[in-house]
Amino acid sequence: MLLKRIALIIVGTTLAGISAAEVIDPPVATCQPGADASRLDWVPLTELSPEQLATVRSRCCGTYIPPAEYLELAKNHSDNAPLLAGSDTSRLEDEGNTSVMEGNVFVRQGARQLTADLARINQSENRAELSGNVTFREPGVLLVGERASVTMSEGEAIIEGAEFVIHESGLRGRAGAIQLSEASALQLQDGGFTSCEPGNEQWYLRSESVELDTTTGLGTVTNAKFEVLGVPVLYLPWVQFPIDDRRMTGILFPELKIGSDGVDFSVPVYVNLAPNYDATITPRYIADRGAGLEVETRYLNRYQQTDLSGAYWERDKEFDDSRWLVGVDHVGGEDRNWYTRIDYQQVSDIDYFRDLGTYGLDIEAQTNLAQHAAVGYQTDIFHVGIETRRYQAISVTTQNRYRQMPHVFVEASYPFFTGLNVGFDLHNTNFSAYDNLDIDEGRRTNGSVFASYQKDWLPGYLKVGSSLHALSYDLSKLGQGSIATLESQASVPVSYIDGGVFFERYQDNSFAAMSVEPRLFYTYVPYKDQSNQPIFDTTLPLQTYQELFNPQRFSGNDRIGDNNRLTLGLTSRFIDNESGQEWLTIGVAQAFYFENRYVSLQPRLTQDVIDNPGLLPDLTDEEALELEYLRRDKSDIMFDSQLNLFDEWWISSSLNWDATDNQINQTASYLQYSKYGEALANLGVIYQRRGQGINAITGKVIDRNTYQSNLSVYAPLADTNWSAFGSWTHDITYSRRIDFMAGIEYDSCCWRVALAYQQWVEAGTAAEIDQLSERSAIRLQIELKGIGSGQSPVDKLISSIYGYTDYDENN
């Protein structure tokens, strides 16, 4: 009600009117060094506090921040605050009908404030006119101009020759006249706006009529021209967009891709159905395949969050049939004792992702699509639940074996006193085979009771633990076509002791402190014959540094591996005395076995064969590899290291060295350079010796060694807004490029455009790497900052560069 009450408050003050004149388009301030755009609340980077710097949009040389005295006023304002007015001088004219105020004129109520050099109010017409440095403020909005006319009865003001700023979105604009209504809606006449910083109008939306409503957070434009670098490039009869971070219904930025199937064009439409419920509908057209529709809905309340995804193609011209996708992602009971979980995806055929992908859906292609549901209850002491789990294989090289329908479990752990922890767990799982698989089926019950004690001292720690593991099977079907019932049980104790000591050397005249941390880990698990038990979900894990300190030999619950092993480890750190940062960490460990291991995943590797391999001369490659592992008296020597060369350079490396055969079994090394504004670069090489094997599907002998290299980079180009990015993954074993991506990006304060080319091989389209199908695509992304944006696959490509997220957050 501020505008309606101005006349009642400033009666007797002096207001000077000005005659109508030609509207002058005010000059636009610049943010170049030495220029002043402070009248628009523009604050350059050099004058911002660390807290304010964190709010600056990427690539901007400043931001819009109201004066400190106004921020304090707005913070403490009240909607029922009295109306205040004042000026340096005042007088009456026109026989007392007109009041004139001059010098530092202000009218203020709560957080709304109107200032000028001179003001005139006509009491009979109930209208006020202001001139000279006219400024209107309310939270988040600033209007400046040379003249203003205020109609008291209507609660409206018109500012001529005006500019405006919306602080949160960074939008600024100008118009021949700006009309301000009581509801805080700005009506621009013959004007336009941009989100570019002062002195820069790389893009500008010009229109005869623009409405910016700060109450609803919406902007509406009719009959508009979109200009790039002053050149009209697009006519918009009507468009609506957000002017702050509130969600609104509207069209997101389209996605354009040119790939193996021709032009691929998607236009996502966001629908804001309710504060806690929305949807994104994406019509999509692929030249060689036809039209399809993708839909994603999100629902959130205090108890749960659910995302539903779906896509449908009535007829894919290449596939010559309809195709579809469904997905459910549900999390219930967050931060509560009870919980529910659903993770379900299914597609019409195994080639769906390879042919169509997903633009508007938060679902990624995988070799197996999870179909998982769970409900449970947990406290600090116990956890009970029931779940079902199965997968849809969408790769010709993979085949799922079992569904878990259902899995019921209870787990409990209780700390009796400091350091002592006891508990148990019990699991009952029914495994049913997928169609056409002639393998074992039935129920597995497994559980354990355990106790552990840990004591920590300043120079080290000691932890001891013991548990009893039990397995029981009730099989309703045996493989190879026979139907029978078989019961099997096994119970095995597991014990371990883990201890470490910390030695640190610090010298005043040294730049770094050095620590030496020896560690000893011993585990003992006696042998129990389990060769008649099926294998539902158990594998041998990769041999890594951390696995040497794990008492379990298997990943999964179908085998309790016998073990009589001592692991010796040594870690050394060099720590900067000033910053406390570890600039070098080196770890080395090796395990020593005191007897052969007899529990195996290969049914023909019995205890007699393991002790006397000559009893089984026709070993398969898989049996030979596992037999070698079971008979070894020591593990590979495991090295793990990380080196901070300088603040921007990092090297991390791991190596498994076979001291018996003097060869590398596994290695991974990465070199990274990361400095914001200069470059982010990664170089990595991985190798794993696995020997030759037989492909389970084709029956061919294949080289299973993994030897690949990866190079990725994101690099700003000199002092420009341009950046180049790319990545390259190469399989050295097969001399084939696995993935290649290259692109260029222009990123300024107010807009961003990125163009990327990608070429990749489709995982799962063949049994061997050299036979995988190859795809390619060109992707284009355009983003106008300040008026909403959508997520594009180009963003996903750039974000896939290792370390990019941390690099980008350091701007």
Secondary structure, DSSP 8 states (H G I E B T S, - for coil): -HHHHHHHHSTTSB-----------------STT---GGGTEEEGGG--HHHHTTS-TT-SEEE---HHHHHHHHT--TT--EEEE-SEEEEETTTTEEEEEEEEEEEETTEEEEEEEEEEETTTTEEEEEEEEEEEETTEEEEEEEEEEETTTTEEEEEEEEEEETTTTEEEEEEEEEE-TT-EEEEEEEEEESS-TT--SEEEEEEEEEEETTTTEEEEEEEEEEETTEEEEEEEEEEEESSSS---EE---EEEEETTEEEEE--EEEEEETTEEEEEEEEEETTTEEEEEEEEEEE-SSEEEEEEEEEEEEETTTTEEEEEEEEEEEESTTSSEEEEEEEEEESSTTHHHHH--SSSS----SEEEEEEEEEEE-SSEEEEEEEEEEEE--TT----EEEEEEEEEEEEEEEETTEEEEEEEEEEEEEE-TT----EEEEEEEEEEEEEEEEETTEEEEEEEEEEEEEEEEEE-STT----EEEEEEEEEEEEEEEE-EEE--TT-SEEEEEEEEEEEEEE-----TTS--SS-B-----TGGGG-S--SBSSS----EEEEEEEEEEEEEETTT--EEEEEEEEEEEESS-----SSTT--HHHHH-GGG--S--HHHHHHHHHHH-SB--EEEEEEEESSSSEEEEEEEEEETTTTEEEEEEEEEEEEETTTEEEEEEEEEE---EEE-TTT--EEE--EEEEEEEEEEE-TTSSEEEEEEEEEETTTTEEEEEEEEEEEE-SSEEEEEEEEEEE-TTSSSSGGG--EEEEEEEEEEETTS-----HHHHHHHTSTTHHHHHHT-
